[in-house]
Amino acid sequence: MQSIIRILSVFLTVLLLPLFALTEFVDSFSAGERTEQSKTNITGIGAYFRSQGVTTDGEYLYFSSKSTLYKTDMSGKNYVDINLSAVPAELGDNYGIKHIGGISYYNGFIYAGMEDSKVWRHPVVGVYLAETLEFVEYFELDSAVHTRGLPWVSVDGETGLLYAFDHSKTPEKIVVYNTENNMEKTAEIPLEETVKSVQGGEFYNGTLYVSANDETQAIYGVNVENGKTEKITDRNLTKGSEGEGMTIIGSDGEAYILAFDLGPLFVNTNLRKYPLGE
């Protein structure tokens, strides 16, 4: 399987060169000042597999699409493994789950926000083995708390606590769960200021960083102790683009945000690197 996918990837890369050039041209039009340090443009089927969330264990990058999990090296380009059917039939049949959103790595597992999109009755946290991308278990959260789905989750690697917002568009609070105690809810922290349309998040040094699909596709830092928020950077993507998930990587003793977005033609994603600004 892996050798076939690698061969197919090379073939598609050559075949999609004109599309790559077109999407690069479209991306040159920006709604404001760009702040990324570098960018990787992924087109065609590769963009589909990298279209929702991203996380890392420091050795590999993990991506989600609506129904798959995809594992690459740290460049985000080279295939390592894939789960083509990452939404188990049980979740689809019993809860109507059909959408994987933002993901987060913790202690050998990938935690995924999952939802019955546009219905919002069954917010679910799916758990997968990072090594194989195999589905392990799931936890259904309270839809009275998460009133508009569960588009992303983030686990603090230092505490094992999982964080999410109560609403996908205009959240009012942070909701906290214990991954090591059957996803028991441990706290609700009011947000000082709403961070609209968050698509993914990741912890670094105790701060929750989140990427939004708001007016400027901004990235924010959230203090999970008191709910205070701080804008880190505006991405200012080309009109029609959609800001997606993010993770944080270390390089030469410094930390960087890796965030990706769906291009306005819906045929490519851009994986962009931003300085964290410490």
Buried (B, 14 or more C-beta within 10 A) or exposed (E): EEEEBEEEBEEBBEEBEEBBEBBBEBBEEEBEEBBBEEBBBBBBEBBBBBBBBBBBBEEBBBBBBBBBBBBBEBEBBEBBBBBEEBBBEEBBEEBBBBBBBBBBBBEEBBBBBBBBBEEBEBBBBBBBEBEEBEBEEBBBBEBEBBBBBBBBBBBBBEBBBBBBBBBBBEBEBBBBBBBEEEBEEEEEBEBEEBBBBBBBBBBBEEBBBBBBBBEBBBBBBBBBEEBEBEEBBBBBBBEEBBBBBBBBBEEEEEBBBBBBBBBBBEBBBBBBBBBBEE
